[in-house]
Amino acid sequence: MFLVVAVVVAACTPKQFTTATLYETPHAFVRLEADPTTNPGSMHSHPVTVSSDQMAAMLNGINIDEPVTRMPIWEDTSIPRHHRAFDDNMIAFLAPLLSLGLAQATSEEVLTFYLSKDRPGGRREVTSGGLFVEGEELHFLLANYRSPINYMADFGAAEMTDDRLTPMRALAPQQGRLTFHPSAAVRTSSLWSKFLQGDRRELVVLFQKLTPLPLSTLPSADASVR
């Protein structure tokens, strides 16, 4: 009986599936995916023009405030407690792809990204999330930031075991607080909306207020990123 109920629930649950792949390697991808949360009364403002330089400025403004209570015994002390989420190399890699993705997206799609890095002991760290535009607001969701993963799922594995299939789902409890600079370019959420969203890490950026960051001033994306 339980199995029958589980199958029915799974069949009725809207799936987020890939509609187009803009870039893909074993360690990174940028994709357009169908957004199951949209409906005729709530569509995204896609396609939309967000230049690569505007996207670079948006990524450059995203910061992580690490929690003070993290134990030094496992903390990476090479990273300050307040730091940018994406360095110049990563911005140079992501900005053009995300700009292209929003220009190609439909009103029923969301743009997703996935980045992984191998660590000693067969571990990986995953940074992933998604973004979409509604009017003049760019919504940026950081589902994972250096989330530890202890395996590499096979491409034929079930969805629940393949982190590449769920870039907008948190893979582990997320440490740190997401902030943005300049703060004047961020729409402040109400306490009620924060309560409804739980621990969803989302920034709502008024991207047209940002001073573009020319990609020509950034280093070329390193091969390790790609």
PyRosetta script that sets phi, psi and omega in degrees:
from pyrosetta import init, pose_from_sequence

init()
pose = pose_from_sequence("MFLVVAVVVAACTPKQFTTATLYETPHAFVRLEADPTTNPGSMHSHPVTVSSDQMAAMLNGINIDEPVTRMPIWEDTSIPRHHRAFDDNMIAFLAPLLSLGLAQATSEEVLTFYLSKDRPGGRREVTSGGLFVEGEELHFLLANYRSPINYMADFGAAEMTDDRLTPMRALAPQQGRLTFHPSAAVRTSSLWSKFLQGDRRELVVLFQKLTPLPLSTLPSADASVR")
pose.set_psi(1, -43.4)
pose.set_omega(1, 179.5)
pose.set_phi(2, -60.9)
pose.set_psi(2, -40.0)
pose.set_omega(2, -178.9)
pose.set_phi(3, -63.9)
pose.set_psi(3, -40.7)
pose.set_omega(3, 179.4)
pose.set_phi(4, -62.7)
pose.set_psi(4, -45.1)
pose.set_omega(4, 179.1)
pose.set_phi(5, -61.7)
pose.set_psi(5, -42.6)
pose.set_omega(5, -179.2)
pose.set_phi(6, -62.1)
pose.set_psi(6, -40.9)
pose.set_omega(6, -179.9)
pose.set_phi(7, -65.9)
pose.set_psi(7, -41.7)
pose.set_omega(7, 179.4)
pose.set_phi(8, -63.4)
pose.set_psi(8, -44.3)
pose.set_omega(8, 179.1)
pose.set_phi(9, -62.5)
pose.set_psi(9, -44.3)
pose.set_omega(9, -179.9)
pose.set_phi(10, -62.4)
pose.set_psi(10, -37.3)
pose.set_omega(10, -179.1)
pose.set_phi(11, -69.3)
pose.set_psi(11, -29.8)
pose.set_omega(11, -177.6)
pose.set_phi(12, -88.6)
pose.set_psi(12, -12.4)
pose.set_omega(12, -178.5)
pose.set_phi(13, -80.4)
pose.set_psi(13, 123.9)
pose.set_omega(13, 179.8)
pose.set_phi(14, -64.3)
pose.set_psi(14, 135.8)
pose.set_omega(14, -178.2)
pose.set_phi(15, -100.0)
pose.set_psi(15, 146.3)
pose.set_omega(15, 175.2)
pose.set_phi(16, -101.0)
pose.set_psi(16, 108.5)
pose.set_omega(16, -174.4)
pose.set_phi(17, -121.6)
pose.set_psi(17, 155.1)
pose.set_omega(17, -177.2)
pose.set_phi(18, -71.0)
pose.set_psi(18, 132.0)
pose.set_omega(18, 176.2)
pose.set_phi(19, -107.8)
pose.set_psi(19, -25.9)
pose.set_omega(19, 177.6)
pose.set_phi(20, -159.6)
pose.set_psi(20, 142.6)
pose.set_omega(20, 177.5)
pose.set_phi(21, -111.5)
pose.set_psi(21, 120.2)
pose.set_omega(21, -179.8)
pose.set_phi(22, -89.4)
pose.set_psi(22, -30.2)
pose.set_omega(22, -178.8)
pose.set_phi(23, -158.9)
pose.set_psi(23, 140.5)
pose.set_omega(23, 178.4)
pose.set_phi(24, -158.9)
pose.set_psi(24, 131.5)
pose.set_omega(24, 169.9)
pose.set_phi(25, -137.7)
pose.set_psi(25, 174.0)
pose.set_omega(25, 176.9)
pose.set_phi(26, -60.1)
pose.set_psi(26, -20.6)
pose.set_omega(26, -176.0)
pose.set_phi(27, -111.9)
pose.set_psi(27, -3.5)
pose.set_omega(27, -176.9)
pose.set_phi(28, -159.0)
pose.set_psi(28, 150.7)
pose.set_omega(28, 170.1)
pose.set_phi(29, -157.7)
pose.set_psi(29, 159.1)
pose.set_omega(29, 169.5)
pose.set_phi(30, -132.2)
pose.set_psi(30, 123.6)
pose.set_omega(30, -174.4)
pose.set_phi(31, -135.4)
pose.set_psi(31, 155.4)
pose.set_omega(31, 165.5)
pose.set_phi(32, -97.0)
pose.set_psi(32, 135.5)
pose.set_omega(32, -179.5)
pose.set_phi(33, -133.0)
pose.set_psi(33, 149.4)
pose.set_omega(33, 174.8)
pose.set_phi(34, -65.5)
pose.set_psi(34, 133.2)
pose.set_omega(34, -179.1)
pose.set_phi(35, -99.3)
pose.set_psi(35, 107.7)
pose.set_omega(35, -176.5)
pose.set_phi(36, -69.8)
pose.set_psi(36, -9.4)
pose.set_omega(36, -178.5)
pose.set_phi(37, -86.3)
pose.set_psi(37, -9.9)
pose.set_omega(37, -179.6)
pose.set_phi(38, -80.4)
pose.set_psi(38, 153.9)
pose.set_omega(38, 175.8)
pose.set_phi(39, -149.1)
pose.set_psi(39, 170.8)
pose.set_omega(39, -176.2)
pose.set_phi(40, -53.8)
pose.set_psi(40, -25.4)
pose.set_omega(40, 179.9)
pose.set_phi(41, -95.4)
pose.set_psi(41, -1.3)
pose.set_omega(41, -177.4)
pose.set_phi(42, -146.3)
pose.set_psi(42, 88.6)
pose.set_omega(42, -179.6)
pose.set_phi(43, -114.6)
pose.set_psi(43, 154.6)
pose.set_omega(43, 175.6)
pose.set_phi(44, -78.9)
pose.set_psi(44, 159.6)
pose.set_omega(44, -178.1)
pose.set_phi(45, -89.4)
pose.set_psi(45, 59.7)
pose.set_omega(45, -178.5)
pose.set_phi(46, -117.3)
pose.set_psi(46, 149.3)
pose.set_omega(46, -2.6)
pose.set_phi(47, -70.7)
pose.set_psi(47, 155.9)
pose.set_omega(47, -178.2)
pose.set_phi(48, -145.1)
pose.set_psi(48, 147.2)
pose.set_omega(48, -180.0)
pose.set_phi(49, -94.4)
pose.set_psi(49, 111.7)
pose.set_omega(49, 170.2)
pose.set_phi(50, -125.7)
pose.set_psi(50, 108.8)
pose.set_omega(50, -174.4)
pose.set_phi(51, -62.1)
pose.set_psi(51, 159.2)
pose.set_omega(51, 177.5)
pose.set_phi(52, -58.6)
pose.set_psi(52, -36.5)
pose.set_omega(52, 179.7)
pose.set_phi(53, -70.2)
pose.set_psi(53, -36.3)
pose.set_omega(53, 175.1)
pose.set_phi(54, -66.8)
pose.set_psi(54, -41.4)
pose.set_omega(54, 178.8)
pose.set_phi(55, -65.0)
pose.set_psi(55, -38.3)
pose.set_omega(55, 177.5)
pose.set_phi(56, -61.9)
pose.set_psi(56, -40.5)
pose.set_omega(56, 178.8)
pose.set_phi(57, -64.9)
pose.set_psi(57, -38.9)
pose.set_omega(57, 178.8)
pose.set_phi(58, -64.7)
pose.set_psi(58, -48.2)
pose.set_omega(58, 179.6)
pose.set_phi(59, -63.7)
pose.set_psi(59, -36.9)
pose.set_omega(59, -179.9)
pose.set_phi(60, -65.7)
pose.set_psi(60, -26.5)
pose.set_omega(60, -177.3)
pose.set_phi(61, -85.2)
pose.set_psi(61, -8.2)
pose.set_omega(61, -177.0)
pose.set_phi(62, -82.5)
pose.set_psi(62, 125.4)
pose.set_omega(62, -177.8)
pose.set_phi(63, -123.7)
pose.set_psi(63, 156.6)
pose.set_omega(63, 175.0)
pose.set_phi(64, -118.4)
pose.set_psi(64, 127.0)
pose.set_omega(64, 172.2)
pose.set_phi(65, -103.1)
pose.set_psi(65, 105.1)
pose.set_omega(65, -178.6)
pose.set_phi(66, -69.2)
pose.set_psi(66, 145.5)
pose.set_omega(66, -179.7)
pose.set_phi(67, -67.3)
pose.set_psi(67, 142.1)
pose.set_omega(67, -179.3)
pose.set_phi(68, -67.8)
pose.set_psi(68, -26.2)
pose.set_omega(68, -173.7)
pose.set_phi(69, -82.2)
pose.set_psi(69, 2.0)
pose.set_omega(69, 179.5)
pose.set_phi(70, -63.4)
pose.set_psi(70, 138.2)
pose.set_omega(70, -177.3)
pose.set_phi(71, -75.9)
pose.set_psi(71, 125.9)
pose.set_omega(71, 179.2)
pose.set_phi(72, -59.6)
pose.set_psi(72, -20.2)
pose.set_omega(72, -176.1)
pose.set_phi(73, -65.2)
pose.set_psi(73, -26.0)
pose.set_omega(73, 178.3)
pose.set_phi(74, -122.5)
pose.set_psi(74, -4.2)
pose.set_omega(74, -178.0)
pose.set_phi(75, -71.5)
pose.set_psi(75, 141.2)
pose.set_omega(75, 174.8)
pose.set_phi(76, -80.6)
pose.set_psi(76, 99.0)
pose.set_omega(76, -175.0)
pose.set_phi(77, -74.1)
pose.set_psi(77, -6.4)
pose.set_omega(77, 177.7)
pose.set_phi(78, -75.5)
pose.set_psi(78, -13.1)
pose.set_omega(78, -178.8)
pose.set_phi(79, -108.3)
pose.set_psi(79, 123.6)
pose.set_omega(79, 178.6)
pose.set_phi(80, -65.1)
pose.set_psi(80, 159.1)
pose.set_omega(80, -177.2)
pose.set_phi(81, -65.5)
pose.set_psi(81, -33.9)
pose.set_omega(81, 174.5)
pose.set_phi(82, -108.6)
pose.set_psi(82, 116.7)
pose.set_omega(82, -176.3)
pose.set_phi(83, -153.5)
pose.set_psi(83, 162.3)
pose.set_omega(83, 176.6)
pose.set_phi(84, -69.2)
pose.set_psi(84, 144.4)
pose.set_omega(84, 177.0)
pose.set_phi(85, -71.3)
pose.set_psi(85, -32.9)
pose.set_omega(85, -176.8)
pose.set_phi(86, -127.4)
pose.set_psi(86, 128.6)
pose.set_omega(86, 177.8)
pose.set_phi(87, -82.2)
pose.set_psi(87, 176.4)
pose.set_omega(87, -175.7)
pose.set_phi(88, -58.6)
pose.set_psi(88, -39.9)
pose.set_omega(88, -178.8)
pose.set_phi(89, -63.3)
pose.set_psi(89, -43.1)
pose.set_omega(89, -179.9)
pose.set_phi(90, -69.4)
pose.set_psi(90, -37.6)
pose.set_omega(90, 178.1)
pose.set_phi(91, -63.1)
pose.set_psi(91, -43.6)
pose.set_omega(91, 179.5)
pose.set_phi(92, -61.2)
pose.set_psi(92, -31.4)
pose.set_omega(92, 179.1)
pose.set_phi(93, -77.9)
pose.set_psi(93, -47.2)
pose.set_omega(93, -172.2)
pose.set_phi(94, -79.6)
pose.set_psi(94, -39.3)
pose.set_omega(94, -170.7)
pose.set_phi(95, -53.9)
pose.set_psi(95, -50.2)
pose.set_omega(95, -179.9)
pose.set_phi(96, -63.3)
pose.set_psi(96, -37.1)
pose.set_omega(96, -179.0)
pose.set_phi(97, -69.1)
pose.set_psi(97, -42.0)
pose.set_omega(97, 179.5)
pose.set_phi(98, -69.0)
pose.set_psi(98, -37.0)
pose.set_omega(98, 175.8)
pose.set_phi(99, -61.7)
pose.set_psi(99, -45.7)
pose.set_omega(99, 178.8)
pose.set_phi(100, -63.4)
pose.set_psi(100, -40.3)
pose.set_omega(100, -178.4)
pose.set_phi(101, -62.8)
pose.set_psi(101, -43.7)
pose.set_omega(101, 179.7)
pose.set_phi(102, -68.1)
pose.set_psi(102, -30.0)
pose.set_omega(102, 177.8)
pose.set_phi(103, -70.4)
pose.set_psi(103, -24.0)
pose.set_omega(103, -178.9)
pose.set_phi(104, -100.6)
pose.set_psi(104, -14.5)
pose.set_omega(104, -174.2)
pose.set_phi(105, -68.6)
pose.set_psi(105, 149.4)
pose.set_omega(105, 171.9)
pose.set_phi(106, -94.6)
pose.set_psi(106, 174.0)
pose.set_omega(106, -178.5)
pose.set_phi(107, -69.3)
pose.set_psi(107, -11.2)
pose.set_omega(107, -179.6)
pose.set_phi(108, -107.9)
pose.set_psi(108, 12.2)
pose.set_omega(108, -178.2)
pose.set_phi(109, -116.5)
pose.set_psi(109, 155.9)
pose.set_omega(109, 173.3)
pose.set_phi(110, -123.9)
pose.set_psi(110, 148.8)
pose.set_omega(110, -179.8)
pose.set_phi(111, -97.3)
pose.set_psi(111, 127.9)
pose.set_omega(111, -178.3)
pose.set_phi(112, -119.7)
pose.set_psi(112, 155.9)
pose.set_omega(112, 177.2)
pose.set_phi(113, -139.3)
pose.set_psi(113, 155.4)
pose.set_omega(113, -177.7)
pose.set_phi(114, -149.2)
pose.set_psi(114, 129.9)
pose.set_omega(114, 179.2)
pose.set_phi(115, -136.1)
pose.set_psi(115, 131.6)
pose.set_omega(115, 177.3)
pose.set_phi(116, -132.1)
pose.set_psi(116, 151.9)
pose.set_omega(116, -179.7)
pose.set_phi(117, -135.7)
pose.set_psi(117, 131.6)
pose.set_omega(117, 179.2)
pose.set_phi(118, -72.8)
pose.set_psi(118, 140.5)
pose.set_omega(118, 177.3)
pose.set_phi(119, -125.7)
pose.set_psi(119, 162.1)
pose.set_omega(119, -180.0)
pose.set_phi(120, -58.1)
pose.set_psi(120, 152.6)
pose.set_omega(120, 176.8)
pose.set_phi(121, 80.1)
pose.set_psi(121, 20.7)
pose.set_omega(121, 179.2)
pose.set_phi(122, 74.4)
pose.set_psi(122, 15.5)
pose.set_omega(122, -179.9)
pose.set_phi(123, -93.8)
pose.set_psi(123, 163.1)
pose.set_omega(123, 172.5)
pose.set_phi(124, -135.7)
pose.set_psi(124, 156.5)
pose.set_omega(124, 172.1)
pose.set_phi(125, -117.6)
pose.set_psi(125, 132.1)
pose.set_omega(125, -176.3)
pose.set_phi(126, -117.0)
pose.set_psi(126, 131.4)
pose.set_omega(126, 170.6)
pose.set_phi(127, -119.8)
pose.set_psi(127, 123.0)
pose.set_omega(127, -175.9)
pose.set_phi(128, -153.9)
pose.set_psi(128, 165.6)
pose.set_omega(128, 179.1)
pose.set_phi(129, 171.0)
pose.set_psi(129, -155.5)
pose.set_omega(129, -178.6)
pose.set_phi(130, -160.4)
pose.set_psi(130, 170.9)
pose.set_omega(130, 178.6)
pose.set_phi(131, -152.7)
pose.set_psi(131, 154.5)
pose.set_omega(131, 176.1)
pose.set_phi(132, -155.4)
pose.set_psi(132, 165.1)
pose.set_omega(132, -177.8)
pose.set_phi(133, -119.9)
pose.set_psi(133, 135.8)
pose.set_omega(133, 172.9)
pose.set_phi(134, -129.4)
pose.set_psi(134, 107.8)
pose.set_omega(134, -176.4)
pose.set_phi(135, 65.2)
pose.set_psi(135, -121.1)
pose.set_omega(135, 179.1)
pose.set_phi(136, -98.5)
pose.set_psi(136, 10.0)
pose.set_omega(136, -176.2)
pose.set_phi(137, -108.4)
pose.set_psi(137, 128.0)
pose.set_omega(137, 174.1)
pose.set_phi(138, -101.1)
pose.set_psi(138, 117.2)
pose.set_omega(138, 179.6)
pose.set_phi(139, -93.3)
pose.set_psi(139, 121.4)
pose.set_omega(139, -179.6)
pose.set_phi(140, -117.3)
pose.set_psi(140, 119.7)
pose.set_omega(140, 179.7)
pose.set_phi(141, -110.5)
pose.set_psi(141, 122.5)
pose.set_omega(141, 177.1)
pose.set_phi(142, -105.8)
pose.set_psi(142, 90.6)
pose.set_omega(142, -176.4)
pose.set_phi(143, -70.3)
pose.set_psi(143, -37.9)
pose.set_omega(143, -179.0)
pose.set_phi(144, -135.8)
pose.set_psi(144, 136.6)
pose.set_omega(144, 173.2)
pose.set_phi(145, -131.4)
pose.set_psi(145, 104.5)
pose.set_omega(145, -178.3)
pose.set_phi(146, 55.6)
pose.set_psi(146, 39.4)
pose.set_omega(146, 178.2)
pose.set_phi(147, -68.4)
pose.set_psi(147, 131.5)
pose.set_omega(147, -178.5)
pose.set_phi(148, -76.8)
pose.set_psi(148, 131.4)
pose.set_omega(148, 177.6)
pose.set_phi(149, -126.9)
pose.set_psi(149, 135.6)
pose.set_omega(149, -174.8)
pose.set_phi(150, -104.5)
pose.set_psi(150, 9.2)
pose.set_omega(150, -179.7)
pose.set_phi(151, -151.7)
pose.set_psi(151, 166.1)
pose.set_omega(151, 172.3)
pose.set_phi(152, -118.0)
pose.set_psi(152, 110.0)
pose.set_omega(152, -177.3)
pose.set_phi(153, -69.6)
pose.set_psi(153, 143.9)
pose.set_omega(153, 175.7)
pose.set_phi(154, -69.2)
pose.set_psi(154, 150.7)
pose.set_omega(154, -178.4)
pose.set_phi(155, -63.8)
pose.set_psi(155, -22.1)
pose.set_omega(155, 179.9)
pose.set_phi(156, -94.2)
pose.set_psi(156, 6.3)
pose.set_omega(156, -176.9)
pose.set_phi(157, -76.1)
pose.set_psi(157, 165.6)
pose.set_omega(157, 179.4)
pose.set_phi(158, -66.3)
pose.set_psi(158, 156.7)
pose.set_omega(158, -175.6)
pose.set_phi(159, -57.8)
pose.set_psi(159, -36.9)
pose.set_omega(159, -174.9)
pose.set_phi(160, -69.8)
pose.set_psi(160, -12.2)
pose.set_omega(160, -178.1)
pose.set_phi(161, -111.2)
pose.set_psi(161, 1.0)
pose.set_omega(161, -177.2)
pose.set_phi(162, -116.7)
pose.set_psi(162, 104.1)
pose.set_omega(162, -176.5)
pose.set_phi(163, -66.5)
pose.set_psi(163, -17.9)
pose.set_omega(163, 178.3)
pose.set_phi(164, -70.2)
pose.set_psi(164, -20.2)
pose.set_omega(164, -179.1)
pose.set_phi(165, -88.1)
pose.set_psi(165, -8.7)
pose.set_omega(165, -177.0)
pose.set_phi(166, -132.0)
pose.set_psi(166, 62.7)
pose.set_omega(166, -176.5)
pose.set_phi(167, -65.8)
pose.set_psi(167, -18.7)
pose.set_omega(167, -178.9)
pose.set_phi(168, -103.3)
pose.set_psi(168, 16.2)
pose.set_omega(168, 177.6)
pose.set_phi(169, -113.4)
pose.set_psi(169, 132.1)
pose.set_omega(169, 179.2)
pose.set_phi(170, -66.4)
pose.set_psi(170, 130.5)
pose.set_omega(170, -179.1)
pose.set_phi(171, -94.0)
pose.set_psi(171, -16.3)
pose.set_omega(171, -179.1)
pose.set_phi(172, -158.7)
pose.set_psi(172, 159.9)
pose.set_omega(172, 175.8)
pose.set_phi(173, -54.6)
pose.set_psi(173, 130.1)
pose.set_omega(173, -174.7)
pose.set_phi(174, -90.8)
pose.set_psi(174, 125.0)
pose.set_omega(174, 178.7)
pose.set_phi(175, -89.7)
pose.set_psi(175, 147.2)
pose.set_omega(175, 174.1)
pose.set_phi(176, 89.4)
pose.set_psi(176, 163.9)
pose.set_omega(176, -177.9)
pose.set_phi(177, -113.8)
pose.set_psi(177, 139.1)
pose.set_omega(177, -179.4)
pose.set_phi(178, -87.9)
pose.set_psi(178, 125.8)
pose.set_omega(178, 177.3)
pose.set_phi(179, -132.1)
pose.set_psi(179, 171.6)
pose.set_omega(179, -177.6)
pose.set_phi(180, -141.5)
pose.set_psi(180, 144.7)
pose.set_omega(180, 175.5)
pose.set_phi(181, -131.2)
pose.set_psi(181, 127.4)
pose.set_omega(181, 6.4)
pose.set_phi(182, -81.1)
pose.set_psi(182, 143.4)
pose.set_omega(182, -177.0)
pose.set_phi(183, -64.9)
pose.set_psi(183, -23.5)
pose.set_omega(183, -179.6)
pose.set_phi(184, -66.9)
pose.set_psi(184, -16.8)
pose.set_omega(184, -178.6)
pose.set_phi(185, -94.7)
pose.set_psi(185, 9.3)
pose.set_omega(185, -178.8)
pose.set_phi(186, -114.3)
pose.set_psi(186, 134.1)
pose.set_omega(186, 174.1)
pose.set_phi(187, -79.8)
pose.set_psi(187, 125.8)
pose.set_omega(187, -178.4)
pose.set_phi(188, -81.3)
pose.set_psi(188, 127.3)
pose.set_omega(188, 178.6)
pose.set_phi(189, -83.0)
pose.set_psi(189, 150.1)
pose.set_omega(189, 177.2)
pose.set_phi(190, -74.6)
pose.set_psi(190, 161.1)
pose.set_omega(190, 177.8)
pose.set_phi(191, -62.4)
pose.set_psi(191, -33.7)
pose.set_omega(191, -179.4)
pose.set_phi(192, -66.9)
pose.set_psi(192, -43.1)
pose.set_omega(192, 179.7)
pose.set_phi(193, -66.8)
pose.set_psi(193, -35.6)
pose.set_omega(193, 176.9)
pose.set_phi(194, -64.5)
pose.set_psi(194, -37.1)
pose.set_omega(194, 179.1)
pose.set_phi(195, -65.8)
pose.set_psi(195, -41.4)
pose.set_omega(195, -179.2)
pose.set_phi(196, -67.3)
pose.set_psi(196, -33.8)
pose.set_omega(196, -178.2)
pose.set_phi(197, -80.3)
pose.set_psi(197, -13.0)
pose.set_omega(197, -178.8)
pose.set_phi(198, 65.5)
pose.set_psi(198, -128.8)
pose.set_omega(198, -177.5)
pose.set_phi(199, -97.6)
pose.set_psi(199, 19.9)
pose.set_omega(199, 179.1)
pose.set_phi(200, -62.9)
pose.set_psi(200, 124.5)
pose.set_omega(200, -176.4)
pose.set_phi(201, -96.2)
pose.set_psi(201, 101.1)
pose.set_omega(201, -174.8)
pose.set_phi(202, -135.6)
pose.set_psi(202, 138.7)
pose.set_omega(202, 172.7)
pose.set_phi(203, -115.3)
pose.set_psi(203, 137.6)
pose.set_omega(203, 175.8)
pose.set_phi(204, -112.4)
pose.set_psi(204, 104.8)
pose.set_omega(204, -170.6)
pose.set_phi(205, -105.9)
pose.set_psi(205, 130.5)
pose.set_omega(205, 173.2)
pose.set_phi(206, -82.8)
pose.set_psi(206, 83.0)
pose.set_omega(206, -166.9)
pose.set_phi(207, -64.0)
pose.set_psi(207, -26.1)
pose.set_omega(207, -179.2)
pose.set_phi(208, -71.9)
pose.set_psi(208, -13.6)
pose.set_omega(208, 177.3)
pose.set_phi(209, -86.8)
pose.set_psi(209, -8.1)
pose.set_omega(209, -176.6)
pose.set_phi(210, -81.5)
pose.set_psi(210, 144.1)
pose.set_omega(210, 172.5)
pose.set_phi(211, -79.8)
pose.set_psi(211, 118.5)
pose.set_omega(211, -176.7)
pose.set_phi(212, -54.5)
pose.set_psi(212, 144.3)
pose.set_omega(212, 176.4)
pose.set_phi(213, -107.4)
pose.set_psi(213, 104.0)
pose.set_omega(213, -176.4)
pose.set_phi(214, -58.6)
pose.set_psi(214, 128.1)
pose.set_omega(214, 178.4)
pose.set_phi(215, -63.7)
pose.set_psi(215, -23.4)
pose.set_omega(215, 180.0)
pose.set_phi(216, -64.4)
pose.set_psi(216, -18.5)
pose.set_omega(216, 179.4)
pose.set_phi(217, -89.1)
pose.set_psi(217, -5.0)
pose.set_omega(217, -178.5)
pose.set_phi(218, -103.2)
pose.set_psi(218, 154.3)
pose.set_omega(218, 176.3)
pose.set_phi(219, -69.0)
pose.set_psi(219, 156.3)
pose.set_omega(219, 175.7)
pose.set_phi(220, -66.1)
pose.set_psi(220, 148.1)
pose.set_omega(220, -178.2)
pose.set_phi(221, -59.6)
pose.set_psi(221, 130.7)
pose.set_omega(221, -179.9)
pose.set_phi(222, -70.5)
pose.set_psi(222, 150.9)
pose.set_omega(222, -179.1)
pose.set_phi(223, -61.1)
pose.set_psi(223, -28.6)
pose.set_omega(223, -179.5)
pose.set_phi(224, -67.4)
pose.set_psi(224, -24.7)
pose.set_omega(224, 177.4)
pose.set_phi(225, -74.1)
pose.set_psi(225, -39.1)
pose.set_omega(225, -175.8)
pose.set_phi(226, -82.6)
pose.dump_pdb("model.pdb")
